[in-house]
Amino acid sequence: MITGELRNKIDSLWEMFWTGGLTNPLEVVEQMTYLMFIHDLDETDNLRAKDSAMLELPYESMFSGEVEIGERKVDAQQLKWSVFHDFPAGKMYSTVQELVFPFIKNLHSDKESAYSKYMNDAIFKIPTPLLLSKVVDALDEIYAQMAAVKGSDVRGDVYEYLLSKIATAGVNGQFRTPRHIIKMMVELVEPKAEDVICDPACGTAGFLVEAGEYLRRERKKEILFNREKKEHYMNHMFHGYDMDRTMLRIGAMNMMSHGVENPHIEYRDSLSDQNSDREKYSLILANPPFKGSLDADIVASDLTKLCSTKKTELLFLALFIKMLKVGGRCACIVPDGVLFGSSKAHKAIREEIVENQRLEAIISMPSGVFKPYAGVSTGVMIFTKTGHGGTDKVWFYDMKADGLSLDDKRTEVAENDIPDIIARFRNLAAEGERKRTEQSFLVPKEEIAKNGYDLSINKYKEIEYVPVEYPPTEKLMAELKELEQEITAGLSELEEML
């Protein structure tokens, strides 16, 4: 969430593009994305060089020696943001246009990679040297301000704010998942070094980025020191699909700037029959679109067999089940309607997950989590694909606070249930004695089945009513008479004064 001074800087940057002659909003977003990626390449290269030196591992900088661009050989050092941002405006413009841009377009050696596919048609459209110089200076200021904020995803935050400015966020039911919610979901499923991870509606690849960061943080030695696992991490672990090419570019660049060399991020309608991925992934993390437009004729037939509906939120749940390997886990965000909807399709998908898979947890989130872009009430569903059932008891948690105010401003507050959610989920054995009046508790599968597979926490939560004792009616009447006498006396005094 962008606020205060940073918001003003982004507004100023937007104004620079507008007055500088670039007036198509989506082109502004794309050009900003390219420049941010160029900045991040420099920063990431330096960090990886430091990490390798600390771990005593060999590392060759992408900016070392000379590189061939067209028929020219140039010193790669001058392609670094930290070098060319000090050039005069004219030289900076020619360097970025003629050298840096072709360099990032051909950065990946694998021409079949997602990055190469979606950067191949990227065009440098900033019209004048003066505008480029101003934009580079403005981005330097933005990064300097963001550097002090740990865990901040600059690319995602800026892109989210730009989308909100051009009123395209949410047109297809999509809006960016808050970083702290993504982090919570990743912490709950604890990705492993051998996982194959997918987000079938990846957007800016926030879930994949956070899963990658979790693995580098929690399983660093396993990922970096095992040749096979490192190769898997760099080339085969991460898969993301989306129908927005701008999103795909950002997703691919986001993953690469976070150290994943070859993420599989592709243009695909995940619900259609063009998506042939079945029983392929061991972990799915997703916040699928809730109200997206849908061409019912192209929906894969095996999904409609499982759940006959046009509602994307239900079809995506069916898709997750189909895409997971047996033993694969899923953590996804669903609108509240999925949990208690009474239609045949709603009940069918819930019954499928409860009876034929292993449903582990339903975390009810407050409606302000996605503000200011949406006020929809949502929950997190966590399940494992077994194909043969296995649901015993389902853990419910009533999240009341996420560390931010639940209004449009979303400022930091002290109340935060997320650490408690993670701690309790990792020790479900201790939850058995919890009462239904508490914030979290377990519910047996049999009870859920009897309630038509209703997964709304309100169906099972008990409210403890504390009796309030009021004084006798006679006493209340006596007090009212005393008050009446006081008022009459006061009015008499006022009349005498007049």
C-alpha positions, 0 to 999 in steps of 0.5 A: 500500500503506497501512502504519504510522500511516496504516493506524491512521488509516484503522482509526480512521476506519472505527471512527468510522463503525461507532460513529457508526451507519453499519455497512454496509461498502460504504456506508462506502466510498461515503461516504468516497469522496464526501468524498474527492472533495469534498476533491480538488475543492478541491485540484484547483481550486487547482492548476489555477488556479495552472497557468493563472496560470503559463501565462497562460491564463484559468481560471474556478474552479468555486467562483467567484461564486454557484451555484444549488442548487434554488431557492437561490443560494449563495456557491460559496466556502462549498462548498469543503472548506477553508472548510466544514471550519472550520464548527461541526458543525451548520453543517458538516452542513447545508452538506454535506447541503443544499448541497455534496452537491447541488452535486457531484451536478450538477457536470457539465453533460452529463447523459449523462456517466458522472459524472452517471449514477453520481452521480445516485443518490448519497445522503448517509448520514452520520447525525449532525453529530458524526460528519461533523465527526470524519470531516472532521478525520480525513481532514484528518489523512490528507491531511496525512500523504499530502501528503509522499508524492509520486505517492501515489494516496490514493483508490486506496490508501484504497479498496484497504485498505477493500476488504481489510478487508471481505473483498470484494477479489478475489471476482471475480478483481479486485484493484488493480494497484500504482501503480508497475506501472501507471506502468511499463506506461504508460511502456513504451507512451508514450501520445500526444496523439491516442490513444483509450485504453481499460481494459475492466476499469477498477476505480478507473480507475488505468490511465486516471489514470496515462495522463492524468498521463503526457500532462500531464507529458510532452506538456503543451504539446501537450495544453494549447495545442492546442485540438483536442487539449485537447478530445480529452483532456477529452472523448474520449480516456479510456474505461473499463468495469466491472460494479461501480457503486461502482467506476464512481463512484470511477473517474469521480471519480478521473478528474475529480479528476485534471483530465479533465472528461468520462471515458467510464466506463460500466457494461458487461460487456466480454465480452458482446455488449452491448460493440459496440466493435470496432476503436475504440481505439489504446491498451488498458491493462488488468489484467483479472480472472483468475478471474471468474465467467462466463455463457458464454451472453452472451459475444460470439460473435466472441470465442469464435470466436477463442478457444473457452473460458470462461476470462476471462483468455483471452477478454479477450486476444481482446477486446483484439485485437477492440477495437484499431484496426489499429496500436493497442497493448496492454499488459496483465497476464496470469497465468503460465498464459496464457503456457504453458498447454497447452489448445487455447484457450491455444495458439490465443490465443498463436498469434493474437498471435504469427502475426497480430499483432506481439508485442513483449515479455513481462515476467515479474514475481515472484509477490509483486507483488500481495501481500498480496491475491494471490500469483499469478505474472503477466507483462506482455504488450505487442503491436501489432494489425496483422492481418497478423503482423509478429512478428520477435523477442520481447523477454523480461525476467525481473523479479526486484525491483520496488523493494518487498519481495516479502512481505506487508509490501511495504516499500521496498528498493533492488533495482528492475528497473523503470528498467532494463526501461523503458530496455532496452525503448526500445532493443531494437536493443541487446538483440540481443547479449544472451545467454540467461543474462542478465536480458533477451534476444530470441527469434526467432519461429520458435523460439517457434512450434517450442515450441508458442507457449510464452511462458514465459521459463523455456522460453528462459532458460539457466542457467549452471552454475558447476562446483564442485570438491571435495577428493579423498575421501581428504582428506575422510576424513582430516579426518573422522578428525581431527574424530572424534579431537578429539571422543573426546579431548573426551569423555575430558576431560569424564569425568575432570572428572566 
